[in-house]
Amino acid sequence: MRLLVLGGTEFVGRAVVEAALGRGWEVTVFHRGSRRPPSGVRSLHGDRTAPDGLTALADGTEWDAVVDTWSAAPRAVRETARLLRGRAGRYTYVSSCSVYAWPRPAGYTEEAPLVEGASAGAEATEYAQDKLGGELAAEESFGADGSVLVRAGLILGPYENVGRLPWWLNRIARGGPVLAPGPYDLPVQFVDARDLAEWTLGAVERGLSGPYNLVGPQGHTTMGALLEACRRSTGSDAELRWTDAEVILGAGIEPWVQLPVWVPADSELHDGVHGLDVSRAVATGLVCRPVEETVADTWRWLRGLDGAAPVRAGMGLDPDVEARVLGVGRIGS
C-alpha cells in the first residue's frame, strides 16, 4: 500500500506514519522540514500556506491513499485535494468532533447537526469551522465515497503537542497534594493517537467512507483511573485530593484547559466532549488500549525528551491557585 501523509512529523500524523511502516506500507511524508519524520519514509518538503508550496507534490506520483491532519485554513485542504484528485485512491481527513453544533446531546452520533459558516475555500477562522471546511474540501475532490472523515474526540498519547496528559504527568510527578477534579468515577473519553492511527489505516484497507466519531467508547476509563495511572507510572507519592466541581468552579478554575481533560459531570460540556457515540467506529474495527498503557508510554516518551514537552499557552493550573484551593502552602512549580 502506498500512503501519502500530509504532516507526519508530529503527534497524530507521526502515529499514522509509524503504524503504516509497521504494516510494511510504502510511506511518503509531505511536511515543512522543521521536524524530522520517522526513518524509513520518503520525505517531501513544502509549505501549504505559501505560493507554490505544493510543488513537491506535483510530479504525478500516485498513492493508494492520503491522510491529512491539517487544522488551519480549509483552503489548504482544498488545494491539496484538487492536486491529488485522480492520483490517490482515497482521501482521509483527520477532523474533530468540534464540527458538531453546540450544545451536543449526550450520545450524539455522526448524524448530529453541524456548525454553520464553514466553507471549503475559506481562510482560517474558528477551529470548528476550519475542520468542517476541511471535510468539505476533501469531499469536494474525492466525493462522499472516496473520503473518510475521522471526527476525533480527545486524543492523548506519546508525542502529544497540546500538553494535556504531559501536564498531568509532570504535575503528579512533582508530588505533594494534587487537586484532583471529581468525582473519581467521572466518565472520560479519549483515544490514544496510535489507536486512531490503526483504525484509520484499517479504514483505508476496508475502503470505508464518510464520517466516523473516533474516540474511546463511553465507560472505557474515568478521571480517577487516569490520574491513578499517572501516579503509578511516575512512581510518585502524590496525594490525590478529590475535589467537588462546585469548589473548583467557585475558585474560577477553567475546566478542560486549567484542569486538562476534566469537565464537570452532568454538564453540556461533559456531554459535548465525553458523550460521543462511537458505535460506528467500534463496529468497523476501533480497538482502544488500556489507559495504563497510554499513560505509561507517554511518561516514557516525556522522560526521553531533550527539553520540555510542547504545551499550549494557558494549559494547566497555576501552583498558587492549586495551593489556595487545597489550603496548603505553595506547591513547587
PLY file of the C-alpha trace (Angstrom):
ply
format ascii 1.0
element vertex 333
property float x
property float y
property float z
element edge 332
property int vertex1
property int vertex2
end_header
0.00 0.00 0.00
1.36 3.42 -0.98
0.44 6.10 1.55
0.93 9.86 1.48
0.76 11.58 4.87
0.36 15.34 4.84
2.20 16.24 8.02
3.60 13.09 9.55
6.21 14.53 11.90
4.04 15.37 14.92
1.56 13.57 17.17
-1.32 12.10 15.14
0.47 12.32 11.80
3.54 10.67 13.26
1.41 7.90 14.78
-0.13 7.26 11.36
3.30 7.09 9.73
4.69 4.70 12.33
1.60 2.47 12.11
1.84 2.37 8.31
5.53 1.48 8.43
4.65 -1.24 10.90
2.30 -2.71 8.30
5.04 -2.67 5.69
3.47 0.14 3.67
5.42 2.47 1.41
5.09 5.89 3.06
5.69 9.39 1.71
5.60 12.32 4.12
4.94 15.88 2.95
5.99 18.44 5.56
7.71 21.78 6.12
11.01 20.22 7.12
11.18 21.76 10.59
11.00 18.32 12.26
12.43 15.01 11.21
9.90 12.31 10.26
10.37 8.68 11.31
13.08 6.84 9.43
12.06 4.70 6.50
9.86 7.22 4.71
10.23 9.24 1.54
10.31 12.88 2.63
8.95 15.78 0.56
9.15 19.39 1.69
6.62 22.16 1.16
4.56 24.80 2.94
0.84 24.61 2.20
0.39 28.25 3.20
2.96 29.57 0.73
2.66 30.28 -3.02
3.79 27.22 -4.97
4.03 25.41 -1.63
2.71 22.17 -3.17
5.31 21.95 -5.92
6.90 18.83 -4.42
3.58 17.00 -4.86
3.09 17.99 -8.49
5.31 15.37 -10.15
2.49 12.96 -10.99
3.27 10.34 -8.33
0.27 8.22 -7.38
-0.75 6.87 -3.98
-3.37 4.42 -2.79
-4.43 6.77 -0.02
-3.79 10.14 1.60
-4.05 11.03 5.29
-4.35 14.74 6.02
-4.17 16.18 9.56
-4.44 19.88 8.64
-6.07 22.13 11.25
-5.96 25.64 9.82
-7.39 27.29 6.69
-9.62 24.83 4.76
-8.30 26.38 1.56
-5.08 24.39 2.06
-7.02 21.12 2.14
-8.97 22.12 -0.97
-5.83 22.96 -2.94
-4.08 19.75 -1.92
-7.11 17.55 -2.59
-7.60 19.12 -6.01
-3.96 18.50 -6.87
-4.18 14.84 -5.80
-7.56 14.10 -7.40
-7.11 11.22 -9.80
-3.73 10.35 -8.28
-4.86 8.94 -4.93
-7.46 6.30 -4.25
-8.87 7.65 -1.00
-8.57 10.90 0.97
-8.70 10.56 4.76
-9.08 13.78 6.67
-8.49 13.83 10.43
-11.24 16.15 11.57
-12.75 16.75 15.01
-15.96 16.32 16.97
-15.84 20.12 17.19
-17.64 20.16 13.83
-20.91 19.36 15.63
-23.15 22.27 16.58
-23.41 23.23 20.24
-24.94 22.08 22.51
-24.38 18.42 21.75
-26.64 15.91 23.49
-25.03 13.00 25.32
-24.73 10.03 23.00
-24.60 12.07 19.80
-23.83 10.22 16.59
-22.45 11.20 13.20
-25.95 12.39 12.29
-25.87 15.26 14.80
-26.22 18.82 13.39
-23.03 20.51 12.22
-21.74 24.03 12.84
-22.71 26.74 10.39
-20.48 29.03 8.39
-17.93 26.52 7.11
-16.51 26.74 3.59
-14.04 24.56 1.68
-12.24 27.61 0.29
-12.06 29.69 3.47
-9.07 31.17 5.19
-8.54 30.26 8.85
-11.40 31.38 11.09
-12.60 29.31 14.06
-11.38 25.78 14.78
-14.79 24.14 14.32
-15.48 25.89 11.02
-11.94 25.20 9.82
-12.26 21.49 10.50
-15.65 21.26 8.84
-14.30 23.27 5.91
-11.52 20.69 5.60
-14.12 17.94 5.45
-15.99 19.78 2.72
-12.77 20.27 0.78
-11.94 16.56 0.91
-15.43 15.60 -0.25
-15.39 18.22 -2.99
-12.49 16.50 -4.79
-12.87 12.86 -3.73
-16.61 12.63 -3.23
-18.50 11.15 -0.30
-17.50 7.64 -1.40
-13.80 8.44 -1.73
-13.22 10.32 1.51
-13.03 9.27 5.15
-13.76 11.89 7.81
-12.18 11.00 11.15
-14.08 13.11 13.70
-11.73 12.67 16.60
-12.50 13.42 20.20
-9.81 13.95 22.84
-6.50 12.49 21.61
-3.73 11.54 24.03
-0.53 9.51 23.87
3.19 9.84 23.07
4.24 12.89 21.02
1.25 14.89 22.25
1.77 18.52 21.21
-1.12 20.01 23.19
0.13 19.21 26.68
-2.91 17.76 28.42
-1.58 14.40 29.58
2.01 15.69 29.84
0.79 18.39 32.23
-0.89 15.84 34.50
2.11 13.53 34.42
4.56 16.30 35.27
2.27 17.69 37.97
1.78 14.35 39.68
5.48 13.51 39.34
6.27 16.60 41.48
4.36 15.01 44.34
2.57 16.60 47.26
-1.16 17.25 47.47
-2.74 17.38 44.00
-6.07 19.00 43.20
-7.89 16.04 41.64
-11.15 17.14 40.00
-14.04 14.91 40.92
-15.92 12.82 41.01
-13.44 9.96 40.98
-15.68 7.86 38.74
-16.34 10.64 36.21
-16.52 9.01 32.74
-13.80 10.21 30.36
-13.48 9.56 26.63
-10.15 9.77 24.84
-8.34 7.88 22.11
-4.66 7.04 22.02
-3.20 8.54 18.83
-1.81 5.11 17.95
-5.26 3.51 18.15
-6.66 6.30 15.99
-3.88 5.60 13.50
-4.56 1.87 13.39
-8.28 2.41 12.85
-7.56 4.97 10.12
-5.30 2.62 8.20
-7.82 -0.15 8.63
-10.48 2.15 7.19
-8.28 2.66 4.14
-7.82 -1.09 3.72
-11.56 -1.72 4.05
-12.49 1.06 1.64
-14.62 2.86 4.22
-16.03 6.30 3.58
-17.97 9.03 5.33
-17.78 10.42 8.87
-16.83 8.45 11.97
-16.73 9.61 15.58
-13.32 8.43 16.73
-12.61 8.24 20.45
-12.70 5.58 23.14
-16.10 4.11 23.96
-18.08 5.54 26.86
-17.06 3.74 30.02
-13.55 2.99 28.74
-11.99 4.93 31.62
-12.63 7.52 34.33
-10.89 10.57 35.72
-9.86 8.53 38.72
-8.34 5.75 36.64
-6.45 8.30 34.53
-4.85 10.10 37.47
-4.13 6.88 39.37
-2.35 5.64 36.25
-0.30 8.84 36.22
0.71 8.24 39.83
1.72 4.64 39.20
3.64 5.42 36.02
5.65 8.24 37.59
6.22 6.38 40.86
5.06 9.49 42.67
3.93 9.72 46.28
1.47 12.46 45.28
-1.74 12.67 47.31
-4.75 12.97 45.03
-7.23 15.19 46.82
-10.57 14.67 45.11
-12.43 17.96 44.97
-16.05 18.71 44.10
-16.80 20.59 40.90
-18.59 23.33 42.85
-15.38 24.14 44.73
-13.31 24.15 41.55
-15.69 26.32 39.58
-16.16 28.62 42.56
-12.42 29.27 42.55
-12.62 30.46 38.93
-10.72 27.46 37.55
-11.47 26.78 33.89
-12.41 23.18 33.07
-10.65 21.40 30.20
-7.84 23.96 29.99
-6.60 24.70 33.52
-7.51 21.17 34.59
-6.89 19.29 31.33
-9.30 16.52 30.30
-11.71 17.30 33.17
-15.12 18.90 32.70
-17.96 18.95 35.27
-20.30 15.97 35.38
-23.87 16.39 34.15
-22.97 19.49 32.13
-23.29 20.49 28.48
-19.51 20.47 28.32
-19.30 16.88 29.55
-21.95 15.79 27.05
-20.03 17.57 24.31
-16.53 16.21 24.89
-17.11 12.95 26.76
-20.52 11.96 25.38
-19.82 10.69 21.86
-21.47 7.60 20.44
-18.65 5.67 18.76
-20.55 2.52 17.90
-19.94 3.06 14.17
-16.16 3.15 14.68
-16.20 0.17 17.05
-18.22 -1.82 14.53
-15.55 -1.11 11.90
-12.52 -2.12 13.93
-11.74 0.50 16.59
-9.83 -1.10 19.46
-8.59 1.05 22.36
-5.70 0.08 24.57
-5.98 0.39 28.39
-5.49 3.83 29.91
-2.50 2.47 31.84
-0.64 1.77 28.61
-1.29 5.22 27.15
-0.14 6.90 30.35
2.97 4.76 30.83
4.10 5.17 27.23
3.55 8.92 27.35
5.61 9.18 30.54
8.38 7.12 28.93
8.37 9.48 25.94
8.45 12.56 28.18
11.47 11.28 30.10
13.32 10.74 26.84
12.92 14.32 25.60
15.90 16.66 25.48
13.68 19.57 26.54
10.21 20.14 27.86
7.18 18.74 26.05
5.28 21.30 23.98
2.38 22.76 25.96
-0.13 25.25 24.59
-0.34 28.61 26.30
-2.65 28.60 29.30
-2.70 24.82 29.65
-2.57 23.66 33.26
-3.23 25.07 36.71
-1.10 27.72 38.37
0.55 26.27 41.52
-0.59 29.23 43.62
-4.21 28.70 42.62
-3.97 24.99 43.36
-2.43 25.64 46.77
-5.10 28.18 47.65
-7.95 25.82 46.76
-6.35 22.97 48.73
-5.49 25.22 51.67
-1.81 24.29 51.66
1.50 26.09 51.17
2.66 26.77 47.62
3.39 23.60 45.68
6.53 23.53 43.55
6.11 24.88 40.02
0 1
1 2
2 3
3 4
4 5
5 6
6 7
7 8
8 9
9 10
10 11
11 12
12 13
13 14
14 15
15 16
16 17
17 18
18 19
19 20
20 21
21 22
22 23
23 24
24 25
25 26
26 27
27 28
28 29
29 30
30 31
31 32
32 33
33 34
34 35
35 36
36 37
37 38
38 39
39 40
40 41
41 42
42 43
43 44
44 45
45 46
46 47
47 48
48 49
49 50
50 51
51 52
52 53
53 54
54 55
55 56
56 57
57 58
58 59
59 60
60 61
61 62
62 63
63 64
64 65
65 66
66 67
67 68
68 69
69 70
70 71
71 72
72 73
73 74
74 75
75 76
76 77
77 78
78 79
79 80
80 81
81 82
82 83
83 84
84 85
85 86
86 87
87 88
88 89
89 90
90 91
91 92
92 93
93 94
94 95
95 96
96 97
97 98
98 99
99 100
100 101
101 102
102 103
103 104
104 105
105 106
106 107
107 108
108 109
109 110
110 111
111 112
112 113
113 114
114 115
115 116
116 117
117 118
118 119
119 120
120 121
121 122
122 123
123 124
124 125
125 126
126 127
127 128
128 129
129 130
130 131
131 132
132 133
133 134
134 135
135 136
136 137
137 138
138 139
139 140
140 141
141 142
142 143
143 144
144 145
145 146
146 147
147 148
148 149
149 150
150 151
151 152
152 153
153 154
154 155
155 156
156 157
157 158
158 159
159 160
160 161
161 162
162 163
163 164
164 165
165 166
166 167
167 168
168 169
169 170
170 171
171 172
172 173
173 174
174 175
175 176
176 177
177 178
178 179
179 180
180 181
181 182
182 183
183 184
184 185
185 186
186 187
187 188
188 189
189 190
190 191
191 192
192 193
193 194
194 195
195 196
196 197
197 198
198 199
199 200
200 201
201 202
202 203
203 204
204 205
205 206
206 207
207 208
208 209
209 210
210 211
211 212
212 213
213 214
214 215
215 216
216 217
217 218
218 219
219 220
220 221
221 222
222 223
223 224
224 225
225 226
226 227
227 228
228 229
229 230
230 231
231 232
232 233
233 234
234 235
235 236
236 237
237 238
238 239
239 240
240 241
241 242
242 243
243 244
244 245
245 246
246 247
247 248
248 249
249 250
250 251
251 252
252 253
253 254
254 255
255 256
256 257
257 258
258 259
259 260
260 261
261 262
262 263
263 264
264 265
265 266
266 267
267 268
268 269
269 270
270 271
271 272
272 273
273 274
274 275
275 276
276 277
277 278
278 279
279 280
280 281
281 282
282 283
283 284
284 285
285 286
286 287
287 288
288 289
289 290
290 291
291 292
292 293
293 294
294 295
295 296
296 297
297 298
298 299
299 300
300 301
301 302
302 303
303 304
304 305
305 306
306 307
307 308
308 309
309 310
310 311
311 312
312 313
313 314
314 315
315 316
316 317
317 318
318 319
319 320
320 321
321 322
322 323
323 324
324 325
325 326
326 327
327 328
328 329
329 330
330 331
331 332
